[in-house]
């Protein structure tokens, strides 16, 4: 099936999460999870915090800041590259939104 949804288990700060992930995005999601986990571990170590939610928010802000600074520093070479980046960013935002929904469902108190 072309739109078949698979699930992938990722680990962030020692906690396992199951997220929906199409097979063709598996490697990219694993790389993203490893990057986020590294950021979260750095923050936890630097702040000596063990509050996962606080660490996750700080990591998200740091990653967003890196992303926005990188976009401001890189001049647009031509319209085609810029539109491709926009499409990738839109897909990335949709993917994050979907992952947030999945995480909220898993973490929702009973």
PAFI-319928 format. One record per atom (N, C-alpha, C, CB): atom name; chain; z, x negated, y; residue in three letters. Coordinates in steps of 0.2 Angstrom, whole numbers, plus 5000, padded with zeros to 4 digits. Each point is the difference from the previous one (the first is absolute). Glycine has a CB too. Layout:
// residues N
{CA; A; {Z; X; Y}; ALA}
...
//
This chain:
// residues 110
{N; A; {5000; 4996; 4994}; UNK}
{CA; A; {5000; 5004; 5006}; UNK}
{C; A; {5000; 4996; 5006}; UNK}
{CB; A; {5006; 5009; 4994}; UNK}
{N; A; {4990; 4992; 5011}; UNK}
{CA; A; {4999; 4996; 5006}; UNK}
{C; A; {5007; 5000; 5004}; UNK}
{CB; A; {4987; 5002; 5000}; UNK}
{N; A; {5016; 5004; 5001}; UNK}
{CA; A; {5006; 5000; 5004}; UNK}
{C; A; {5006; 5000; 4996}; UNK}
{CB; A; {4993; 5007; 5008}; UNK}
{N; A; {5007; 4990; 4986}; UNK}
{CA; A; {5006; 5000; 4996}; UNK}
{C; A; {5005; 4996; 5003}; UNK}
{CB; A; {4993; 5001; 4990}; UNK}
{N; A; {5014; 5002; 5011}; UNK}
{CA; A; {5005; 4996; 5003}; UNK}
{C; A; {5004; 4997; 4994}; UNK}
{CB; A; {5000; 5008; 5010}; UNK}
{N; A; {5001; 4985; 4991}; UNK}
{CA; A; {5005; 4997; 4996}; UNK}
{C; A; {5006; 4998; 5004}; UNK}
{CB; A; {4990; 4995; 4993}; UNK}
{N; A; {5015; 5003; 5003}; UNK}
{CA; A; {5006; 4998; 5003}; UNK}
{C; A; {5001; 4993; 4999}; UNK}
{CB; A; {5005; 5011; 4999}; UNK}
{N; A; {4999; 4986; 5006}; UNK}
{CA; A; {5001; 4993; 5000}; UNK}
{C; A; {5008; 4999; 5001}; UNK}
{CB; A; {4988; 4996; 5003}; UNK}
{N; A; {5015; 5000; 4993}; UNK}
{CA; A; {5007; 4998; 5002}; UNK}
{C; A; {5000; 4994; 5004}; UNK}
{CB; A; {5004; 5005; 4989}; UNK}
{N; A; {5000; 4995; 5017}; UNK}
{CA; A; {5001; 4994; 5004}; UNK}
{C; A; {5007; 4999; 5001}; UNK}
{CB; A; {4989; 5002; 5006}; UNK}
{N; A; {5013; 4992; 4996}; UNK}
{CA; A; {5007; 4999; 5001}; UNK}
{C; A; {5001; 4997; 5007}; UNK}
{CB; A; {5002; 4998; 4988}; UNK}
{N; A; {5002; 5005; 5016}; UNK}
{CA; A; {5002; 4998; 5007}; UNK}
{C; A; {5007; 4999; 5000}; UNK}
{CB; A; {4990; 5007; 5005}; UNK}
{N; A; {5012; 4987; 4997}; UNK}
{CA; A; {5007; 4998; 5000}; UNK}
{C; A; {5004; 5002; 4994}; UNK}
{CB; A; {4999; 5002; 5013}; UNK}
{N; A; {4998; 4997; 4981}; UNK}
{CA; A; {5004; 5001; 4994}; UNK}
{C; A; {5000; 5007; 4998}; UNK}
{CB; A; {5006; 4990; 5003}; UNK}
{N; A; {4991; 5015; 5000}; UNK}
{CA; A; {5000; 5007; 4998}; UNK}
{C; A; {4992; 5002; 4999}; UNK}
{CB; A; {5010; 5002; 5007}; UNK}
{N; A; {4990; 5001; 4987}; UNK}
{CA; A; {4993; 5002; 4998}; UNK}
{C; A; {4998; 5007; 5002}; UNK}
{CB; A; {5002; 4993; 4990}; UNK}
{N; A; {4992; 5007; 5012}; UNK}
{CA; A; {4997; 5006; 5003}; UNK}
{C; A; {4993; 5001; 4996}; UNK}
{CB; A; {5005; 4999; 5011}; UNK}
{N; A; {4994; 5008; 4987}; UNK}
{CA; A; {4993; 5002; 4997}; UNK}
{C; A; {4996; 5003; 5006}; UNK}
{CB; A; {5005; 5001; 4988}; UNK}
{N; A; {4989; 4996; 5013}; UNK}
{CA; A; {4996; 5003; 5005}; UNK}
{C; A; {4993; 5002; 4997}; UNK}
{CB; A; {5006; 4993; 5009}; UNK}
{N; A; {4991; 5012; 4994}; UNK}
{CA; A; {4993; 5002; 4998}; UNK}
{C; A; {4995; 4994; 5002}; UNK}
{CB; A; {5003; 5013; 5001}; UNK}
{N; A; {4993; 4985; 4995}; UNK}
{CA; A; {4995; 4995; 5002}; UNK}
{C; A; {4994; 5000; 4996}; UNK}
{CB; A; {5010; 4993; 5003}; UNK}
{N; A; {4984; 5008; 5000}; UNK}
{CA; A; {4994; 5000; 4996}; UNK}
{C; A; {4999; 4993; 4997}; UNK}
{CB; A; {4995; 5009; 5008}; UNK}
{N; A; {5002; 4991; 4987}; UNK}
{CA; A; {4999; 4993; 4996}; UNK}
{C; A; {4996; 4995; 5005}; UNK}
{CB; A; {5000; 5006; 4989}; UNK}
{N; A; {4996; 4996; 5015}; UNK}
{CA; A; {4996; 4995; 5004}; UNK}
{C; A; {5005; 4997; 5006}; UNK}
{CB; A; {4989; 5006; 4997}; UNK}
{N; A; {5016; 4997; 5004}; UNK}
{CA; A; {5005; 4998; 5005}; UNK}
{C; A; {5006; 4996; 4997}; UNK}
{CB; A; {4996; 5010; 5008}; UNK}
{N; A; {5004; 4990; 4986}; UNK}
{CA; A; {5006; 4997; 4997}; UNK}
{C; A; {5002; 4993; 5002}; UNK}
{CB; A; {4997; 5006; 4990}; UNK}
{N; A; {4998; 4989; 5010}; UNK}
{CA; A; {5001; 4993; 5002}; UNK}
{C; A; {5003; 5000; 5008}; UNK}
{CB; A; {4991; 4996; 4991}; UNK}
{N; A; {5005; 5008; 5013}; UNK}
{CA; A; {5002; 5000; 5007}; UNK}
{C; A; {5007; 5003; 5001}; UNK}
{CB; A; {4988; 5001; 5003}; UNK}
{N; A; {5014; 5004; 4993}; UNK}
{CA; A; {5007; 5003; 5001}; UNK}
{C; A; {5005; 4995; 4997}; UNK}
{CB; A; {4995; 5011; 4999}; UNK}
{N; A; {5004; 4985; 4996}; UNK}
{CA; A; {5004; 4995; 4997}; UNK}
{C; A; {5001; 4995; 5005}; UNK}
{CB; A; {4997; 5002; 4989}; UNK}
{N; A; {4998; 4996; 5015}; UNK}
{CA; A; {5000; 4994; 5005}; UNK}
{C; A; {5004; 5003; 5006}; UNK}
{CB; A; {4989; 4995; 4996}; UNK}
{N; A; {5010; 5011; 5006}; UNK}
{CA; A; {5004; 5003; 5005}; UNK}
{C; A; {5007; 5001; 4999}; UNK}
{CB; A; {4990; 5006; 5003}; UNK}
{N; A; {5012; 4996; 4991}; UNK}
{CA; A; {5007; 5000; 4997}; UNK}
{C; A; {5003; 4994; 5000}; UNK}
{CB; A; {4997; 5010; 4993}; UNK}
{N; A; {5000; 4985; 5005}; UNK}
{CA; A; {5003; 4993; 5000}; UNK}
{C; A; {5001; 4997; 5007}; UNK}
{CB; A; {4994; 4998; 4989}; UNK}
{N; A; {5002; 5004; 5016}; UNK}
{CA; A; {5000; 4998; 5007}; UNK}
{C; A; {5006; 5003; 5003}; UNK}
{CB; A; {4988; 4998; 5001}; UNK}
{N; A; {5013; 5009; 4998}; UNK}
{CA; A; {5005; 5004; 5002}; UNK}
{C; A; {5007; 4998; 4997}; UNK}
{CB; A; {4992; 5010; 5002}; UNK}
{N; A; {5008; 4989; 4992}; UNK}
{CA; A; {5006; 4997; 4997}; UNK}
{C; A; {5002; 4994; 5003}; UNK}
{CB; A; {4997; 5005; 4989}; UNK}
{N; A; {4999; 4990; 5012}; UNK}
{CA; A; {5002; 4994; 5003}; UNK}
{C; A; {5003; 5001; 5007}; UNK}
{CB; A; {4990; 4994; 4993}; UNK}
{N; A; {5006; 5010; 5011}; UNK}
{CA; A; {5003; 5001; 5006}; UNK}
{C; A; {5007; 5003; 5000}; UNK}
{CB; A; {4988; 5002; 5004}; UNK}
{N; A; {5013; 5003; 4991}; UNK}
{CA; A; {5007; 5003; 5000}; UNK}
{C; A; {5005; 4995; 4997}; UNK}
{CB; A; {4994; 5011; 4997}; UNK}
{N; A; {5004; 4985; 4999}; UNK}
{CA; A; {5005; 4995; 4998}; UNK}
{C; A; {5002; 4995; 5005}; UNK}
{CB; A; {4995; 5001; 4989}; UNK}
{N; A; {5000; 4997; 5015}; UNK}
{CA; A; {5001; 4996; 5006}; UNK}
{C; A; {5005; 5003; 5005}; UNK}
{CB; A; {4989; 4995; 4999}; UNK}
{N; A; {5010; 5011; 5002}; UNK}
{CA; A; {5004; 5004; 5005}; UNK}
{C; A; {5007; 5001; 4997}; UNK}
{CB; A; {4990; 5006; 5005}; UNK}
{N; A; {5011; 4995; 4989}; UNK}
{CA; A; {5006; 5001; 4997}; UNK}
{C; A; {5004; 4994; 5000}; UNK}
{CB; A; {4995; 5008; 4992}; UNK}
{N; A; {5002; 4986; 5007}; UNK}
{CA; A; {5003; 4994; 5000}; UNK}
{C; A; {5002; 4998; 5007}; UNK}
{CB; A; {4993; 4996; 4990}; UNK}
{N; A; {5003; 5005; 5015}; UNK}
{CA; A; {5001; 4998; 5007}; UNK}
{C; A; {5006; 5004; 5003}; UNK}
{CB; A; {4988; 4997; 5001}; UNK}
{N; A; {5012; 5010; 4997}; UNK}
{CA; A; {5004; 5005; 5003}; UNK}
{C; A; {5007; 5000; 4996}; UNK}
{CB; A; {4990; 5006; 5005}; UNK}
{N; A; {5010; 4992; 4989}; UNK}
{CA; A; {5005; 5001; 4995}; UNK}
{C; A; {5001; 5007; 4999}; UNK}
{CB; A; {5005; 4989; 5004}; UNK}
{N; A; {4990; 5015; 4997}; UNK}
{CA; A; {5001; 5008; 4999}; UNK}
{C; A; {4998; 5001; 4993}; UNK}
{CB; A; {4998; 5002; 5012}; UNK}
{N; A; {5005; 5003; 4985}; UNK}
{CA; A; {4999; 5003; 4993}; UNK}
{C; A; {4998; 5007; 5001}; UNK}
{CB; A; {5008; 4992; 4994}; UNK}
{N; A; {4990; 5011; 5012}; UNK}
{CA; A; {4998; 5007; 5000}; UNK}
{C; A; {4993; 5000; 5000}; UNK}
{CB; A; {5010; 5003; 5007}; UNK}
{N; A; {4987; 4999; 4987}; UNK}
{CA; A; {4993; 5000; 4999}; UNK}
{C; A; {4996; 5004; 5005}; UNK}
{CB; A; {5003; 4999; 4988}; UNK}
{N; A; {5000; 5007; 5014}; UNK}
{CA; A; {4996; 5003; 5005}; UNK}
{C; A; {4999; 4997; 5007}; UNK}
{CB; A; {5004; 5010; 4995}; UNK}
{N; A; {5001; 4986; 5007}; UNK}
{CA; A; {5000; 4996; 5006}; UNK}
{C; A; {4995; 4994; 4999}; UNK}
{CB; A; {5012; 5004; 5003}; UNK}
{N; A; {4989; 4993; 4992}; UNK}
{CA; A; {4995; 4995; 4998}; UNK}
{C; A; {4993; 5002; 5000}; UNK}
{CB; A; {5009; 4994; 4994}; UNK}
{N; A; {4990; 5012; 5003}; UNK}
{CA; A; {4993; 5002; 4999}; UNK}
{C; A; {4997; 5002; 5007}; UNK}
{CB; A; {5003; 5004; 4989}; UNK}
{N; A; {5001; 4999; 5016}; UNK}
{CA; A; {4998; 5002; 5006}; UNK}
{C; A; {4998; 4993; 5004}; UNK}
{CB; A; {5007; 5011; 5000}; UNK}
{N; A; {4998; 4984; 5000}; UNK}
{CA; A; {4998; 4994; 5004}; UNK}
{C; A; {4994; 4996; 4997}; UNK}
{CB; A; {5013; 4999; 5002}; UNK}
{N; A; {4986; 5001; 4991}; UNK}
{CA; A; {4994; 4997; 4997}; UNK}
{C; A; {4994; 5004; 5003}; UNK}
{CB; A; {5007; 4996; 4990}; UNK}
{N; A; {4993; 5011; 5010}; UNK}
{CA; A; {4994; 5004; 5002}; UNK}
{C; A; {4999; 4998; 5008}; UNK}
{CB; A; {5003; 5009; 4992}; UNK}
{N; A; {5002; 4990; 5012}; UNK}
{CA; A; {4999; 4999; 5007}; UNK}
{C; A; {4997; 4993; 5000}; UNK}
{CB; A; {5009; 5007; 5004}; UNK}
{N; A; {4993; 4988; 4993}; UNK}
{CA; A; {4998; 4993; 5000}; UNK}
{C; A; {4993; 5000; 4998}; UNK}
{CB; A; {5011; 4996; 4998}; UNK}
{N; A; {4987; 5007; 4996}; UNK}
{CA; A; {4993; 5000; 4998}; UNK}
{C; A; {4995; 5004; 5005}; UNK}
{CB; A; {5005; 5000; 4988}; UNK}
{N; A; {4998; 5005; 5015}; UNK}
{CA; A; {4995; 5004; 5005}; UNK}
{C; A; {4999; 4995; 5006}; UNK}
{CB; A; {5005; 5011; 4996}; UNK}
{N; A; {5000; 4986; 5006}; UNK}
{CA; A; {5000; 4995; 5005}; UNK}
{C; A; {4995; 4995; 4999}; UNK}
{CB; A; {5012; 5002; 5003}; UNK}
{N; A; {4988; 4995; 4991}; UNK}
{CA; A; {4996; 4994; 4998}; UNK}
{C; A; {4992; 5003; 5000}; UNK}
{CB; A; {5009; 4995; 4993}; UNK}
{N; A; {4991; 5011; 5004}; UNK}
{CA; A; {4993; 5003; 5000}; UNK}
{C; A; {4997; 5001; 5007}; UNK}
{CB; A; {5003; 5006; 4989}; UNK}
{N; A; {5001; 4997; 5015}; UNK}
{CA; A; {4998; 5002; 5007}; UNK}
{C; A; {4998; 4993; 5004}; UNK}
{CB; A; {5007; 5011; 5000}; UNK}
{N; A; {4998; 4984; 4999}; UNK}
{CA; A; {4998; 4994; 5004}; UNK}
{C; A; {4994; 4997; 4997}; UNK}
{CB; A; {5012; 4998; 5002}; UNK}
{N; A; {4987; 5002; 4992}; UNK}
{CA; A; {4994; 4997; 4997}; UNK}
{C; A; {4994; 5003; 5002}; UNK}
{CB; A; {5006; 4997; 4990}; UNK}
{N; A; {4994; 5010; 5011}; UNK}
{CA; A; {4994; 5004; 5003}; UNK}
{C; A; {4999; 4998; 5007}; UNK}
{CB; A; {5002; 5009; 4992}; UNK}
{N; A; {5003; 4990; 5012}; UNK}
{CA; A; {4999; 4999; 5007}; UNK}
{C; A; {4997; 4993; 5001}; UNK}
{CB; A; {5010; 5007; 5003}; UNK}
{N; A; {4992; 4988; 4993}; UNK}
{CA; A; {4998; 4993; 5000}; UNK}
{C; A; {4993; 4999; 4998}; UNK}
{CB; A; {5012; 4996; 4998}; UNK}
{N; A; {4986; 5008; 4997}; UNK}
{CA; A; {4993; 4999; 4997}; UNK}
{C; A; {4995; 5004; 5005}; UNK}
{CB; A; {5005; 4999; 4988}; UNK}
{N; A; {4990; 4997; 5015}; UNK}
{CA; A; {4995; 5004; 5004}; UNK}
{C; A; {4995; 5004; 4996}; UNK}
{CB; A; {5002; 4991; 5009}; UNK}
{N; A; {4996; 5014; 4993}; UNK}
{CA; A; {4995; 5004; 4996}; UNK}
{C; A; {4993; 4996; 5000}; UNK}
{CB; A; {5006; 5011; 5002}; UNK}
{N; A; {4991; 4988; 4993}; UNK}
{CA; A; {4994; 4996; 5000}; UNK}
{C; A; {4994; 5005; 5001}; UNK}
{CB; A; {5005; 4991; 4992}; UNK}
{N; A; {4995; 5014; 5004}; UNK}
{CA; A; {4995; 5005; 5002}; UNK}
{C; A; {5003; 5007; 4997}; UNK}
{CB; A; {4991; 4991; 4999}; UNK}
{N; A; {5005; 5014; 5003}; UNK}
{CA; A; {5002; 5007; 4999}; UNK}
{C; A; {5001; 5002; 4993}; UNK}
{CB; A; {4994; 5003; 5010}; UNK}
{N; A; {5002; 4994; 4985}; UNK}
{CA; A; {5000; 5001; 4993}; UNK}
{C; A; {5006; 4998; 4997}; UNK}
{CB; A; {4988; 4999; 5000}; UNK}
{N; A; {5014; 4995; 5002}; UNK}
{CA; A; {5007; 4997; 4997}; UNK}
{C; A; {5005; 5005; 5002}; UNK}
{CB; A; {4996; 4988; 5000}; UNK}
{N; A; {5004; 5014; 5007}; UNK}
{CA; A; {5006; 5004; 5003}; UNK}
{C; A; {5000; 5006; 4996}; UNK}
{CB; A; {4999; 4995; 5011}; UNK}
{N; A; {4995; 5009; 4988}; UNK}
{CA; A; {5001; 5006; 4996}; UNK}
{C; A; {5002; 4999; 4993}; UNK}
{CB; A; {4991; 5004; 5007}; UNK}
{N; A; {5007; 4991; 4990}; UNK}
{CA; A; {5003; 4999; 4993}; UNK}
{C; A; {5007; 4999; 5000}; UNK}
{CB; A; {4989; 4994; 4997}; UNK}
{N; A; {5014; 5002; 5008}; UNK}
{CA; A; {5007; 4999; 5000}; UNK}
{C; A; {5003; 5007; 5001}; UNK}
{CB; A; {4999; 4989; 5005}; UNK}
{N; A; {4999; 5015; 5000}; UNK}
{CA; A; {5002; 5007; 5001}; UNK}
{C; A; {5000; 5004; 4993}; UNK}
{CB; A; {4996; 5000; 5012}; UNK}
{N; A; {4999; 5000; 4985}; UNK}
{CA; A; {5000; 5004; 4993}; UNK}
{C; A; {5005; 4997; 4995}; UNK}
{CB; A; {4988; 5002; 5002}; UNK}
{N; A; {5013; 4992; 4998}; UNK}
{CA; A; {5005; 4997; 4995}; UNK}
{C; A; {5007; 5002; 5003}; UNK}
{CB; A; {4992; 4990; 4997}; UNK}
{N; A; {5009; 5010; 5009}; UNK}
{CA; A; {5006; 5001; 5003}; UNK}
{C; A; {5002; 5008; 4999}; UNK}
{CB; A; {4999; 4991; 5009}; UNK}
{N; A; {4996; 5013; 4991}; UNK}
{CA; A; {5001; 5007; 4999}; UNK}
{C; A; {5002; 5001; 4992}; UNK}
{CB; A; {4992; 5003; 5010}; UNK}
{N; A; {5004; 4994; 4986}; UNK}
{CA; A; {5002; 5000; 4993}; UNK}
{C; A; {5007; 4998; 4998}; UNK}
{CB; A; {4987; 4999; 4998}; UNK}
{N; A; {5014; 4995; 5006}; UNK}
{CA; A; {5007; 4997; 4999}; UNK}
{C; A; {5005; 5005; 5002}; UNK}
{CB; A; {4995; 4989; 5002}; UNK}
{N; A; {5004; 5014; 5004}; UNK}
{CA; A; {5005; 5005; 5002}; UNK}
{C; A; {5001; 5006; 4996}; UNK}
{CB; A; {4997; 4997; 5011}; UNK}
{N; A; {4997; 5005; 4986}; UNK}
{CA; A; {5001; 5006; 4995}; UNK}
{C; A; {5004; 4998; 4994}; UNK}
{CB; A; {4989; 5004; 5004}; UNK}
{N; A; {5009; 4990; 4994}; UNK}
{CA; A; {5004; 4997; 4994}; UNK}
{C; A; {5007; 5000; 5001}; UNK}
{CB; A; {4990; 4993; 4997}; UNK}
{N; A; {5012; 5004; 5009}; UNK}
{CA; A; {5007; 4999; 5001}; UNK}
{C; A; {5004; 5007; 5001}; UNK}
{CB; A; {4997; 4990; 5006}; UNK}
{N; A; {4999; 5015; 4997}; UNK}
{CA; A; {5003; 5007; 5000}; UNK}
{C; A; {5001; 5003; 4993}; UNK}
{CB; A; {4994; 5001; 5011}; UNK}
{N; A; {5001; 4998; 4985}; UNK}
{CA; A; {5001; 5002; 4993}; UNK}
{C; A; {5005; 4997; 4996}; UNK}
{CB; A; {4988; 5002; 5000}; UNK}
{N; A; {5013; 4991; 5001}; UNK}
{CA; A; {5006; 4997; 4997}; UNK}
{C; A; {5006; 5002; 5003}; UNK}
{CB; A; {4993; 4990; 4998}; UNK}
{N; A; {5008; 5012; 5008}; UNK}
{CA; A; {5006; 5002; 5003}; UNK}
{C; A; {5002; 5007; 4997}; UNK}
{CB; A; {4997; 4994; 5011}; UNK}
{N; A; {4998; 5010; 4988}; UNK}
{CA; A; {5001; 5007; 4997}; UNK}
{C; A; {5003; 4999; 4993}; UNK}
{CB; A; {4991; 5005; 5007}; UNK}
{N; A; {5006; 4990; 4989}; UNK}
{CA; A; {5002; 4999; 4994}; UNK}
{C; A; {5007; 4997; 5000}; UNK}
{CB; A; {4988; 4998; 4996}; UNK}
{N; A; {5013; 4997; 5008}; UNK}
{CA; A; {5007; 4998; 5000}; UNK}
{C; A; {5005; 5005; 5002}; UNK}
{CB; A; {4995; 4989; 5003}; UNK}
{N; A; {5004; 5015; 5002}; UNK}
{CA; A; {5004; 5005; 5002}; UNK}
{C; A; {5002; 5005; 4994}; UNK}
{CB; A; {4996; 4999; 5012}; UNK}
{N; A; {4999; 5002; 4984}; UNK}
{CA; A; {5001; 5005; 4995}; UNK}
{C; A; {5005; 4996; 4995}; UNK}
{CB; A; {4988; 5006; 5001}; UNK}
{N; A; {5011; 4988; 4998}; UNK}
{CA; A; {5004; 4996; 4995}; UNK}
{C; A; {5007; 4999; 5002}; UNK}
{CB; A; {4990; 4995; 4996}; UNK}
{N; A; {5011; 5004; 5011}; UNK}
{CA; A; {5006; 4999; 5003}; UNK}
{C; A; {5004; 5006; 5002}; UNK}
{CB; A; {4996; 4989; 5003}; UNK}
{N; A; {5001; 5016; 4997}; UNK}
{CA; A; {5003; 5007; 5002}; UNK}
{C; A; {5006; 5001; 4997}; UNK}
{CB; A; {4989; 5004; 5003}; UNK}
{N; A; {5017; 4997; 5000}; UNK}
{CA; A; {5006; 5002; 4997}; UNK}
{C; A; {5000; 5006; 4996}; UNK}
{CB; A; {5006; 4994; 5009}; UNK}
{N; A; {4997; 5007; 4986}; UNK}
{CA; A; {4999; 5006; 4996}; UNK}
{C; A; {5006; 5005; 5002}; UNK}
{CB; A; {4995; 4994; 4990}; UNK}
//
